[in-house]
Amino acid sequence: MDVVELTKVAAFTGAAISVGIGAVGGGVGSGMIAQEALTGIARQPKEADRLLQTMLIGQALDGTAGIFALVIAMLLLFGTQQAGDLVGVLRISGASLAAGVSMGLGALGPAIGGGFAGAWACAGIARNPLGLSQIRTTMLMGAAVAQSTAIYAFTISIILVALK
């Protein structure tokens, strides 16, 4: 394997790590929200429309970290730089792997945390339909705060991709 191929392998691996790990959190979080929405509909069939709306809003917010992971993966796959010497190859390869790991792991926790916010919102609406407005507002705020660490990881990953 020549040194040019090493940078491509590192970029491919970084992209796979970013999306592979990032997708786990979004899948778990969205699944938790759907589970609580279904449980709530079974308990309060008249609230099915409100629970469905809340579930979809929660799942949309929960997918944010996964989108960040996808963006980093695309940048790694289609923006790989070439280096002429071994030191440059190692620098680019290390930055590619670090960007993938940073975003992959950085997406995992926020997506699960956002899933908790959405899941408990659905459970709360099923228990107390009159609290819909306050519950949704709290879910939105909680999910937004949960996503803040994904934004930190995204920022670092963008810097790593740009500086390599």
Backbone as a ProteinNet text record, in pm:
[ID]
protein_1_A
[PRIMARY]
MDVVELTKVAAFTGAAISVGIGAVGGGVGSGMIAQEALTGIARQPKEADRLLQTMLIGQALDGTAGIFALVIAMLLLFGTQQAGDLVGVLRISGASLAAGVSMGLGALGPAIGGGFAGAWACAGIARNPLGLSQIRTTMLMGAAVAQSTAIYAFTISIILVALK
[TERTIARY]
85.5	0	89.6	63.5	143	82.2	154	111	-16.6	-41.6	-164.4	-286.3	-276	-386.2	-414.5	-312.4	-330.3	-425.5	-415.7	-506.5	-650	-667.3	-802.2	-860.9	-780.4	-827.2	-867	-787.4	-819.5	-948.2	-968.2	-1090.6	-1211.6	-1198.8	-1310.3	-1343.3	-1240.4	-1261.3	-1324.4	-1275.8	-1333.3	-1479.4	-1512	-1651.1	-1739.9	-1689.8	-1767.4	-1789.2	-1687.4	-1700.5	-1800.9	-1791.6	-1880.7	-2026.9	-2060.5	-2200.7	-2240.3	-2150.2	-2183	-2217.5	-2135.8	-2163	-2273.8	-2271.5	-2373	-2513.6	-2527.3	-2659.8	-2715.9	-2629.4	-2676.5	-2759.1	-2706.9	-2777.9	-2912.4	-2914.1	-3040	-3141.9	-3096	-3187.1	-3245	-3159.9	-3207	-3301.3	-3260	-3343.1	-3479	-3479.9	-3607.6	-3695.3	-3633.7	-3709.4	-3773.4	-3699.7	-3755.7	-3877.6	-3867.7	-3979.9	-4101	-4079.2	-4190.1	-4253.3	-4170.8	-4222.4	-4317.6	-4276.5	-4362.2	-4486.9	-4474.5	-4592.5	-4693.7	-4645.5	-4734.7	-4799.2	-4720.5	-4775.1	-4881.8	-4853.6	-4949.9	-5078.5	-5066.4	-5185.7	-5268.9	-5202	-5275	-5349	-5289.5	-5349.7	-5456.5	-5431.4	-5521	-5547.4	-5630.9	-5654.4	-5701.6	-5773	-5820.5	-5706.9	-5592.4	-5476.6	-5379.7	-5424.3	-5335.6	-5274.2	-5353	-5299.5	-5192.4	-5218.7	-5120.7	-4993.3	-5010.3	-4893.3	-4813.3	-4882.3	-4812.8	-4734.1	-4794.9	-4725.2	-4602.9	-4619.1	-4507.8	-4397.2	-4436.2	-4337.5	-4256.4	-4324.3	-4254	-4163	-4207.7	-4123	-4000.1	-4021.3	-3909.5	-3811.8	-3863	-3774.5	-3698.6	-3762.5	-3692.2	-3576.2	-3600.7	-3492.4	-3384.2	-3425.8	-3332.1	-3238.8	-3282.7	-3200.5	-3091.8	-3089	-2992.2	-2848.8	-2814.3	-2677	-2637.4	-2730.7	-2703.2	-2676.1	-2745.2	-2719.9	-2580.3	-2540.8	-2404	-2302.2	-2325.6	-2233.8	-2227.6	-2341.1	-2344.6	-2266.5	-2279.4	-2205.9	-2055.2	-2010.3	-1867.2	-1822.9	-1902.8	-1868.5	-1856	-1948.4	-1943.3	-1819.1	-1786.2	-1665	-1540.3	-1538.2	-1423.6	-1416.4	-1529.3	-1529.7	-1494.8	-1543.4	-1526.9	-1428.1	-1371.3	-1278.8	-1140	-1101.6	-972.3	-859.9	-766.1	-649	-537.6	-445.1	-328.4	-205.2	-110.8	14	129.9	237.9	351.9	451.2	450.8	549.8	480.1	555.6	499.4	439.7	503.8	452.6	316.1	301.7	173.6	66.1	103.8	9.3	-38.7	52.5	15.5	-73	-43.5	-123.7	-265.7	-277.9	-410.1	-486.2	-418.9	-483.7	-531.7	-446.5	-484.7	-601.8	-602.2	-712.5	-842.3	-834.4	-954.1	-1013.9	-929.2	-977.1	-1031.7	-960.9	-1004.6	-1138.4	-1157.8	-1284.7	-1399.7	-1376.6	-1480.5	-1514.7	-1412.6	-1434.9	-1503.4	-1456.5	-1514.8	-1663.9	-1699.2	-1840.3	-1923.2	-1870	-1944.7	-1980.2	-1879.4	-1905	-1980.4	-1953.1	-2022.1	-2169.3	-2210.2	-2352	-2426.4	-2353.9	-2416.8	-2496.5	-2432.8	-2499.1	-2613	-2591.5	-2701	-2825.2	-2806.3	-2922.6	-2999.6	-2928.4	-2996.9	-3063.1	-2992.9	-3051.4	-3175.5	-3171.3	-3289	-3402.4	-3366.6	-3467.2	-3538.8	-3461.9	-3525.2	-3623.9	-3584.9	-3673.5	-3802.7	-3789.8	-3909	-3994	-3929.4	-4003.2	-4083	-4018.1	-4089.6	-4197.3	-4178.9	-4284.9	-4408.3	-4387.9	-4502.3	-4568.9	-4488.2	-4544.3	-4621.3	-4568.2	-4635.4	-4767.2	-4771.5	-4896.1	-5001.9	-4958.7	-5054	-5110.9	-5032.5	-5079.5	-5161.9	-5119	-5182.7	-5198.4	-5300	-5317.8	-5331.7	-5381.5	-5398.3	-5263.7	-5158.4	-5026	-4947.5	-5015.6	-4949.5	-4852.7	-4896.5	-4813.6	-4685.7	-4699.5	-4581.8	-4489.5	-4548	-4467.5	-4388.6	-4453.3	-4381.6	-4272.5	-4301.5	-4199.9	-4078.7	-4103.5	-3994.8	-3917.8	-3989.2	-3921.7	-3830.3	-3880.3	-3800.2	-3674.5	-3689.7	-3574	-3475.7	-3527.8	-3440.8	-3366.9	-3435.7	-3371.2	-3267.2	-3296	-3199.3	-3072.3	-3088.1	-2970.5	-2893.9	-2965.7	-2899.4	-2816	-2860.2	-2787.5	-2664.5	-2650.4	-2538.3	-2402.7	-2388.5	-2258.9	-2232.9	-2338.5	-2319.3	-2266.1	-2310.7	-2260.6	-2112.4	-2072.4	-1929.4	-1847.1	-1894.2	-1822	-1819.2	-1928.8	-1935.5	-1833	-1825.1	-1730.3	-1586.8	-1551.6	-1415.9	-1388.6	-1485.4	-1466.9	-1449.2	-1524.8	-1508.7	-1368.3	-1321.8	-1186.9	-1082.4	-1098.8	-1003.7	-1003.7	-1122.5	-1129.6	-1066.1	-1090.8	-1038.3	-887.6	-836.7	-693.9	-603.2	-662.6	-575.8	-506.1
-117.6	0	123.3	214.9	336.7	439.7	548.9	647.7	720.1	732.2	797.7	715.1	584.6	497.2	501.4	523.8	530.3	643.2	758.5	868.6	834	762.3	721.6	620.4	525.8	425.5	493.6	589.2	660.8	741.3	804.5	881.4	789.2	675	579.2	526.7	496	444.9	551.5	675	784.6	808.2	800.6	819.3	707.1	584.7	470.9	480.9	521.7	537.9	648.1	759.8	873.1	833.6	775	739	613.2	518	392.5	411.7	484.8	509.3	613.6	716.6	820.8	769.1	667.1	611.4	531.5	477.6	398.5	486.3	602.2	690.5	734.5	772.9	815.2	702.8	582	467.5	436.2	437.3	409.4	519.9	645.3	756.6	760.7	746.3	747.9	629.1	516.8	399.2	417.9	482.6	509	601	702	795.1	721.5	639.6	564.2	469.1	405.8	312.9	383.7	498.6	570.6	626.6	667.4	715.1	601.6	484.5	369.1	329.6	331.6	300.1	401.9	529	634.5	622.1	586.3	568.7	451.3	345.8	231.8	271.4	361.2	405.1	512	602.8	715.7	727.2	641.5	642.5	777.4	854.4	985.3	1085.3	1058.2	1149	1105.3	1014.9	958.9	1067.5	1165.4	1269.7	1353.3	1392.1	1472	1392.3	1265.7	1182	1158.2	1140.2	1122.8	1248.9	1364.7	1490.7	1506.6	1478.7	1490.4	1391	1269.2	1168.6	1215.7	1266.7	1309.2	1429.3	1522.7	1637.2	1588.4	1501.1	1447.3	1369.8	1288.8	1211.3	1300.4	1406.2	1499.2	1565.7	1608.7	1668.9	1566.7	1445	1339.5	1302.9	1326.7	1294.3	1395.6	1507.6	1613.2	1564	1493.3	1446.2	1349.6	1267.8	1176.6	1250.8	1362.3	1444.3	1504.6	1551	1602.3	1494	1372.4	1261.3	1232.7	1241.2	1219.4	1327.3	1451.6	1561.2	1538.8	1502	1475.7	1359.7	1254.7	1139.5	1182	1263	1308.5	1393.8	1479.8	1561	1472.7	1370.5	1279.4	1199.5	1154.6	1072.4	1151.8	1275.2	1350	1466.1	1486.5	1597.3	1556.6	1433.3	1384.1	1454.4	1505.5	1570.9	1469.3	1503.6	1418.9	1489	1411.4	1466.4	1399.8	1473.1	1421.7	1343.6	1366.2	1297.8	1218.8	1136.1	1047.9	1126.4	1233.6	1313.9	1372.5	1422.2	1476	1369.4	1251.3	1140	1102.7	1095.8	1061.7	1170	1295.9	1406.5	1400	1382.8	1376	1252.6	1139.4	1015.6	1026.5	1081.5	1098.6	1193.4	1303.2	1399.2	1336.7	1255.5	1189.8	1093.6	1012.4	918	992	1096.5	1172.3	1241	1295.3	1361.2	1260.4	1140.5	1037.9	991.3	968.2	924	1034	1157.5	1269.8	1284	1281.6	1301.2	1178.3	1059.6	938	928.9	944.7	938.7	1061.9	1176.3	1299.6	1298.9	1213.5	1202.6	1101.3	1007.8	897.4	945	1015.2	1059.8	1157.8	1262.8	1357.4	1294.1	1198.3	1134.6	1049.9	981	903.7	998.4	1105.8	1204.5	1270.2	1304.6	1360.7	1259.5	1132.3	1026.5	1019.6	1037.1	1040.2	1156.5	1273.9	1391	1364.8	1312.8	1284.6	1173.6	1069.7	956.4	1000.1	1074.4	1116.4	1219.5	1297	1389.6	1311.6	1207.7	1124.4	1058.8	1009.1	947.4	1050.1	1172.2	1277	1319.5	1329.6	1367.6	1259.2	1134.1	1024.6	1027.9	1070.6	1076.2	1201.8	1313.4	1442.1	1520	1489.5	1555.4	1707.2	1757.6	1902.2	1974.9	1903.1	1963.9	1966.2	1943.2	1930.9	2045.3	2167.5	2282.6	2289.4	2275.7	2282.1	2163.1	2047.1	1926.3	1938.1	1981.7	1996.9	2102.3	2212.5	2317.5	2264	2191.6	2133.8	2030.8	1951.3	1854.5	1925.9	2031.4	2105.8	2163.8	2220.6	2278.5	2169.5	2060.7	1951	1887.8	1868.5	1809.6	1904.7	2033.8	2131.8	2133.2	2130.6	2128.2	1997.1	1886.9	1757.7	1758.2	1830.1	1834.2	1924.4	2005.9	2100.8	2030.4	1917.5	1849.1	1788.4	1756.7	1712.2	1827.9	1948.5	2066.2	2087.2	2063.3	2074.6	1973.8	1849.8	1746.1	1778.7	1830.5	1869.4	1979.2	2076.5	2187	2136	2052.1	1996.6	1912.4	1833.7	1748.9	1833.8	1940.3	2031.4	2090.9	2132.7	2188.8	2084.4	1962.5	1855.8	1828.8	1828.1	1803.9	1920.3	2042	2159.1	2175.7	2141.6	2164.1	2053.8	1943.4	1832.2	1864.1
0	0	0	-93.1	-94.7	-0.6	18.3	118	76.8	-52.1	-97.3	-56.6	-70.1	-33.1	116.5	196.5	341.6	380.7	314.5	346.6	308.8	198.5	158.2	256.1	297.9	394.7	525.4	569.8	693.3	678.5	563.2	540.2	536.3	469	463.5	602.3	679.6	815.8	904.1	894.4	972.8	938.8	809.6	766.5	820.7	814.8	864.8	1015.6	1087.8	1233.1	1265.1	1193.4	1218.8	1203.6	1089.9	1064.7	1140.9	1149.5	1217.3	1363	1433.5	1575.8	1590.6	1506	1513.9	1490.6	1406.4	1377.2	1494.5	1576.8	1691.8	1786.1	1819.4	1911.6	1857.2	1728.6	1667.5	1662	1633.5	1630	1766.3	1867	2003.3	2050.6	2031.1	2076.3	2008.7	1876.9	1804.1	1842.1	1865.6	1908.4	2045.3	2136.2	2269.2	2259.8	2173.3	2156.4	2100.4	1998.5	1938.2	2039.6	2120.3	2221.1	2316.9	2365.9	2461	2393.1	2267.3	2195.3	2178.3	2142	2126.6	2259.5	2365	2496.9	2536	2506.3	2537.9	2458.1	2329.6	2246	2296.4	2340.4	2395.8	2523.3	2601	2726.7	2704.3	2609.6	2583.7	2432.9	2376.4	2230.9	2176.3	2256.3	2210.7	2188.8	2246.1	2234.2	2124.3	2037.4	1935.1	1846	1803.1	1714.9	1784.9	1907.6	1983	2010.1	2041.7	2067.5	1939.9	1829.2	1702.1	1666.9	1682.8	1655.2	1744.3	1871	1965.4	1931.3	1895.3	1857.3	1737.5	1635.2	1514	1539	1620.4	1656.1	1731.7	1829.5	1907.1	1821.5	1729.5	1643.3	1545.9	1497.4	1408.7	1481.6	1603.6	1683	1714.3	1738.7	1774.5	1659.2	1537.2	1421.4	1390.3	1462.3	1434.6	1443.4	1548.4	1566.1	1454.6	1410.8	1300	1170.4	1149.1	1030.3	1037.9	1155.7	1172.2	1137.6	1184.1	1156.3	1006.4	939.9	795.5	721	763.3	698.8	711.4	829.9	848.9	761.2	754.1	669.3	523.1	476.6	337.1	312.3	405.9	390.3	385.7	468.1	467.7	337.4	289.6	168.5	42.7	35.1	-88.9	-78.7	37.9	54.3	98.9	73.5	118.5	44.6	121.3	63.3	46	-39.4	-61.4	-5.7	39	91.1	16.9	5.9	-67.8	15.5	143.9	228.3	338.3	405.9	508.4	624.9	664.3	776	739.8	618.5	574	567.9	521.4	514.7	653.9	748.1	885.7	947	916.9	969.3	912.7	781.9	718.7	766.7	773.7	817.5	961.4	1047.6	1187.9	1204	1127.4	1135	1085.2	979.4	926.7	1028.6	1088.5	1190.3	1312.2	1356.4	1474	1449.3	1328.6	1296.2	1301	1247	1249	1388.8	1468.9	1607.2	1687.9	1671.3	1744.5	1715.7	1587.7	1553.5	1585.8	1562.4	1592.9	1740	1824	1968	2016.2	1952.4	1989.4	1955	1861.9	1825.1	1910.7	1967.6	2040.5	2161.7	2251.2	2374.6	2351.8	2269.9	2247.1	2185.2	2096.1	2033.6	2134.7	2220.7	2325.6	2425.2	2461.9	2553.2	2496	2367.7	2301.8	2297.4	2285.5	2288	2421.6	2529.8	2661.9	2672.4	2623.4	2630.1	2553.7	2432.1	2352.1	2410.3	2461.1	2518.5	2640.5	2728.2	2848.8	2818.3	2710.9	2670.6	2627.3	2547.8	2506.5	2627.6	2719.1	2839.9	2922.4	2932.4	3009.1	2948	2816.4	2748.2	2765.5	2763	2784.3	2925.5	3021.6	3160.4	3187	3123.3	3150.6	3020.1	2942	2812.4	2821.9	2934.3	2949.6	2961.3	2990.9	3003	2873.2	2761.2	2631.2	2602	2616	2580.3	2663	2794.7	2881.4	2857.6	2834.3	2813.5	2683.2	2575.7	2448.7	2457.8	2523.5	2538.7	2613.6	2720.5	2798.7	2716.2	2636.8	2549.4	2450.2	2388.3	2291.5	2355.2	2472	2541.4	2583.8	2636.7	2678.8	2562.7	2452.3	2334.5	2277.4	2277.9	2226.6	2311.3	2440.3	2528	2511.2	2495.5	2475.8	2348.1	2246.4	2119.1	2123.3	2226.6	2229.1	2223.5	2287.7	2281.6	2143.8	2069.4	1930.9	1846.6	1876.4	1805.5	1836.9	1960.9	1995.5	1915.3	1911	1836.1	1687.4	1635.2	1494.3	1464.2	1552.7	1534.4	1531.7	1627.8	1631.6	1508.7	1466.9	1348.5	1222	1209.8	1094.1	1094.4	1210.6	1220.3	1180.6	1228.1	1192.2	1041.9	982	838	761.2	807.9	737.8	754.6	871.4	899	847.6	808.7	767.9	638.7
[MASK]
++++++++++++++++++++++++++++++++++++++++++++++++++++++++++++++++++++++++++++++++++++++++++++++++++++++++++++++++++++++++++++++++++++++++++++++++++++++++++++++++++++

